[in-house]
Amino acid sequence: MHSLTTIRAATVASYIFAAGALLYILHFGLVGALFSGLLVFSLVHILAPILERRINDRTAKLVAVAALSALVIGVLALLGWGAYAFFQSDAGNIQSLMQRLADVIESSRKQLPAWLLSRMPENADALREMLTTWLREHATEAKIIGEKTGRAFAHILIGMIIGAMAALHESAVPTSTAPLAAALTERLARLNDAFTRIVFAQVRIAGINALLTGVYLLVILPLMGIHLPLVKTMILVTFVCGLLPVVGNLVSNTILVVVGLSHSLDVAVGSLVFLVVIHKLEYFLNARIIGSHIEARAWELLVAMLALETAYGLPGVVAAPVLYAYAKFELLKYRLV
């Protein structure tokens, strides 16, 4: 039996270790690895009980958790491979993309002002030359971006593997009663709880984004006599991209504006105005939705996002809701807030 002083010291040490680890993760850009690991860990914990209710043997449970972990990683890796295969296919390769962009520009020339028209490429070859020139002039920056992207994907894959191994280890090894190990386990459990709540909130936000985009594309524009192509695809892309905070909206918004430009400049500008207004409103709505899952007010999350964005850039914005939720849970435990 451990003394109360030992338990308190272990708890304080666990908080110091957790704070140091999170600062290290933010400073060195390991947010993707952390979140991918937590995602796999959470999915295994959600799905494993379904199998365990039908399996009584302990060894069989371990096999089930291991198989489930491999399945989760396989599905996520398959999604990544599917995205890569799409961009290598005729529909998604760079050549086809440039040709489509050139077609959009060509069909929109009559709608564009002269000062903007003079700065745009005339055809796919001119567009390719423009991109080639830009890449040549920014070769160093492009190389750095490529290296960072490769490292980010490697970190995400390693994080997924660590999350699966942690879930498997938890099922295979009895929980340690040592004070520091128990305290660290509690810190991790609270962080995982915060992450799970934020993920479910983000799914809800993505659904709202897709719903509003669907109303705009399927109701508002058709009432004005405007029918854009690829409407269902754009709604699906909006939902999928909406699962990624900040970056997802940029991707889906760009697609919507470009497709709108294929109809007319007025539709493209109208779509841009719609997106700006909606996302400004959603910025506060998102904070309210996430706040309802973590018992935080909207302004608290906005402050946290602003603070971490200033300190760590985009990774700080992505990590802010989860880290703030974790801090709030810890404070609520001791009734300090």
C-alpha positions in Angstrom: 0.0 0.0 0.0 1.5 3.3 -1.0 1.4 6.4 1.2 -0.7 9.4 0.5 2.5 11.5 0.0 3.8 9.1 -2.6 0.5 9.1 -4.5 0.4 12.9 -4.5 4.0 13.2 -5.7 3.3 10.7 -8.5 0.2 12.7 -9.5 2.2 15.9 -9.7 5.0 14.2 -11.6 2.4 12.8 -14.1 1.0 16.3 -14.8 4.6 17.7 -15.3 5.3 14.8 -17.7 2.0 15.2 -19.6 2.5 19.0 -20.0 6.1 18.5 -21.2 5.1 15.8 -23.6 2.2 17.9 -25.1 4.5 21.0 -25.5 7.1 18.8 -27.2 4.5 17.4 -29.6 3.3 20.9 -30.5 6.8 22.3 -30.9 8.1 19.6 -33.1 4.9 19.1 -35.2 3.8 15.7 -34.0 0.1 16.5 -33.7 -0.7 14.2 -36.6 1.1 11.3 -35.0 -0.6 11.9 -31.7 -4.1 12.2 -33.2 -3.7 9.2 -35.5 -2.6 7.1 -32.5 -5.5 8.3 -30.4 -7.9 7.7 -33.3 -6.9 4.0 -33.7 -6.8 3.6 -29.9 -10.4 5.0 -29.6 -11.7 2.9 -32.5 -10.3 -0.2 -31.0 -11.9 0.6 -27.6 -15.3 1.3 -29.3 -15.3 -1.8 -31.5 -13.5 -4.4 -29.2 -16.4 -4.8 -26.7 -18.6 -6.0 -29.5 -16.2 -8.9 -30.1 -15.4 -9.5 -26.5 -19.0 -10.1 -25.6 -18.9 -13.2 -27.8 -15.5 -14.4 -26.7 -14.8 -15.6 -23.2 -11.3 -17.0 -23.5 -8.6 -14.4 -22.7 -6.3 -15.4 -25.5 -9.1 -15.2 -28.0 -9.8 -11.6 -26.7 -6.2 -10.7 -27.4 -6.4 -12.1 -30.9 -9.7 -10.3 -31.5 -8.2 -6.9 -30.4 -5.1 -7.6 -32.5 -7.2 -8.4 -35.5 -9.3 -5.4 -34.9 -6.3 -3.1 -34.6 -4.9 -4.5 -37.9 -8.3 -3.9 -39.5 -8.5 -0.3 -38.4 -5.0 0.4 -39.6 -5.7 -1.5 -42.9 -8.9 0.5 -43.5 -7.2 3.9 -42.9 -4.2 2.9 -45.0 -6.6 1.7 -47.8 -8.2 5.2 -47.8 -4.8 6.7 -48.2 -3.9 4.3 -51.0 -7.3 5.1 -52.7 -6.5 8.8 -52.6 -3.1 8.1 -54.2 -4.6 5.8 -56.8 -7.2 8.5 -57.7 -4.6 11.1 -58.4 -2.7 8.6 -60.5 -5.9 7.7 -62.5 -7.2 9.4 -65.7 -9.8 11.2 -63.6 -7.4 12.6 -61.0 -4.0 12.9 -62.6 -2.3 16.3 -63.0 -2.6 16.3 -66.8 -6.4 15.9 -66.6 -6.7 18.4 -63.8 -4.8 21.0 -65.7 -6.9 20.4 -68.8 -10.1 20.8 -66.8 -8.8 24.0 -65.2 -7.9 25.3 -68.7 -11.4 24.4 -69.9 -12.9 26.3 -67.0 -10.7 29.3 -67.7 -11.5 29.2 -71.4 -15.3 28.9 -70.8 -15.1 31.9 -68.4 -13.1 34.3 -70.5 -16.1 36.2 -71.5 -17.1 36.7 -67.9 -13.7 37.9 -66.7 -12.5 41.5 -66.6 -9.6 42.5 -69.0 -7.1 43.1 -66.2 -7.6 39.6 -64.8 -7.8 37.9 -68.2 -4.4 39.2 -69.2 -2.8 37.4 -66.2 -4.4 34.0 -66.9 -3.0 31.2 -69.1 -4.7 30.8 -72.5 -4.7 26.9 -72.6 -3.5 23.8 -70.8 0.0 24.1 -72.3 0.3 27.7 -71.0 -1.0 26.6 -67.6 1.5 23.8 -67.5 4.3 26.2 -68.4 3.2 28.6 -65.7 3.2 25.9 -63.1 6.6 24.6 -64.3 8.1 28.1 -64.1 6.7 28.6 -60.6 8.1 25.3 -59.4 11.5 26.0 -60.9 11.6 29.4 -59.2 10.5 27.9 -55.9 12.3 24.5 -56.2 13.8 24.8 -52.7 10.5 25.6 -51.0 8.7 22.8 -53.0 11.4 20.3 -51.9 11.0 21.3 -48.2 7.2 21.0 -48.5 7.6 17.6 -50.1 10.0 16.4 -47.3 7.6 17.7 -44.6 4.6 16.0 -46.3 6.5 12.7 -46.4 7.6 13.1 -42.8 4.0 13.9 -41.8 2.6 10.8 -43.5 5.3 8.7 -41.8 4.5 10.2 -38.4 0.8 9.5 -38.9 1.5 5.8 -39.9 3.8 5.4 -36.9 1.2 7.0 -34.6 -1.5 4.6 -35.9 0.8 1.6 -35.1 1.6 2.9 -31.6 -2.1 3.4 -31.0 -2.9 -0.2 -32.0 0.0 -1.5 -29.9 -1.2 0.5 -26.9 -4.7 -0.9 -27.2 -3.3 -4.4 -27.5 -0.9 -4.0 -24.6 -3.7 -2.7 -22.4 -5.7 -5.9 -23.1 -2.7 -8.2 -22.6 -1.1 -6.7 -19.5 -3.0 -6.0 -16.2 -3.2 -2.4 -15.2 -0.2 -1.4 -13.1 -0.8 -0.4 -9.5 2.5 1.6 -9.2 1.6 5.2 -8.4 3.3 7.0 -11.3 2.1 4.4 -13.9 -1.4 4.7 -12.6 -1.3 8.5 -12.7 0.1 8.5 -16.2 -2.6 6.1 -17.3 -5.2 8.4 -15.9 -3.7 11.4 -17.8 -3.8 9.4 -21.0 -7.4 8.3 -20.4 -8.5 11.9 -19.9 -6.7 13.0 -23.1 -8.3 10.1 -25.0 -11.7 11.1 -23.7 -11.2 14.7 -24.8 -10.1 13.5 -28.2 -13.1 11.2 -28.7 -15.5 13.9 -27.8 -13.9 16.3 -30.2 -14.0 13.7 -33.0 -17.7 13.1 -32.6 -18.3 16.9 -32.5 -16.2 17.3 -35.7 -18.4 14.6 -37.5 -21.5 16.7 -36.5 -19.8 19.8 -37.8 -19.0 18.1 -41.1 -22.6 17.1 -41.4 -23.8 20.7 -40.9 -21.3 21.9 -43.5 -22.5 19.3 -46.0 -26.1 20.2 -45.3 -25.6 23.9 -45.8 -23.7 23.2 -49.0 -26.4 20.9 -50.2 -29.1 23.6 -49.6 -27.0 26.1 -51.6 -26.3 23.7 -54.5 -29.7 21.9 -54.6 -32.1 24.6 -53.6 -30.8 28.1 -53.8 -29.0 27.9 -57.1 -31.7 25.9 -58.9 -34.3 28.4 -57.8 -32.2 31.0 -59.6 -32.1 28.9 -62.7 -28.4 27.8 -62.1 -27.5 24.1 -62.3 -23.9 23.2 -61.6 -22.2 19.9 -62.5 -20.9 17.4 -59.9 -23.3 18.6 -57.2 -23.5 15.3 -55.3 -19.8 14.9 -55.5 -19.2 18.3 -54.1 -21.6 17.6 -51.2 -19.7 14.4 -50.4 -16.3 16.1 -50.7 -17.6 18.8 -48.3 -18.5 16.2 -45.7 -15.3 14.3 -46.0 -13.1 17.4 -46.0 -15.2 18.8 -43.1 -13.7 16.1 -40.9 -10.4 17.9 -41.2 -10.5 21.2 -39.2 -9.6 24.4 -41.1 -7.8 22.6 -44.0 -10.9 20.7 -45.1 -13.0 23.8 -45.5 -10.3 25.4 -47.7 -10.2 22.4 -50.0 -14.0 22.1 -50.4 -14.4 25.8 -50.8 -11.8 25.9 -53.6 -13.6 23.2 -55.4 -17.0 24.9 -55.1 -15.7 28.2 -56.4 -13.8 26.6 -59.3 -16.9 24.7 -60.4 -19.0 27.9 -60.0 -16.5 29.6 -62.3 -17.2 27.0 -65.0 -20.8 28.4 -65.1 -20.0 32.1 -64.8 -18.0 34.6 -62.8 -21.1 35.8 -61.0 -21.8 32.3 -59.7 -18.2 31.9 -58.6 -18.3 35.3 -56.7 -21.7 34.4 -55.3 -20.4 31.1 -54.1 -17.4 32.8 -52.5 -19.6 35.3 -50.7 -21.9 32.4 -49.5 -18.9 30.5 -48.2 -17.4 33.5 -46.4 -20.7 34.3 -44.7 -21.6 30.7 -43.8 -18.1 29.8 -42.5 -17.9 33.0 -40.4 -21.2 32.0 -38.8 -20.0 28.3 -38.5 -16.8 29.5 -36.8 -18.8 30.4 -33.8 -21.3 27.5 -34.3 -18.4 25.1 -34.4 -17.1 26.4 -31.1 -20.5 26.1 -29.6 -20.9 22.5 -30.8 -17.5 21.4 -29.6 -18.0 23.4 -26.4 -21.2 21.4 -25.6 -19.2 18.2 -25.8 -16.5 19.4 -23.4 -18.4 21.7 -21.2 -16.7 24.8 -22.5 -18.1 28.1 -23.7 -17.6 29.2 -27.3 -15.4 32.2 -26.4 -13.1 29.9 -24.4 -12.4 27.7 -27.4 -11.9 30.7 -29.7 -9.3 32.1 -27.2 -7.6 28.8 -27.1 -7.5 28.4 -30.9 -6.2 32.0 -31.3 -3.5 31.5 -28.7 -2.2 28.2 -30.1 -2.5 29.4 -33.7 -0.3 32.4 -32.8 2.3 30.1 -31.1 2.2 27.0 -33.3 0.3 27.9 -36.5 -2.1 25.5 -38.2 -1.2 22.5 -35.9 -2.1 24.7 -33.0 -5.5 25.4 -34.4 -6.2 21.7 -34.9 -4.9 20.7 -31.5 -6.5 23.6 -29.5 -10.0 22.0 -29.0 -8.5 18.7 -27.8 -5.9 20.2 -25.5 -8.3 22.7 -24.1 -10.8 20.0 -23.5 -8.2 17.9 -21.7 -7.1 20.8 -19.5 -10.8 21.5 -18.7 -11.4 17.9 -17.7 -8.4 17.9 -15.4 -9.5 21.2 -13.7 -13.1 19.9 -13.3 -11.8 16.9 -11.6 -10.5 19.0 -8.7 -13.5 21.4 -8.9 -11.2 24.3 -9.8 -13.5 25.6 -12.5 
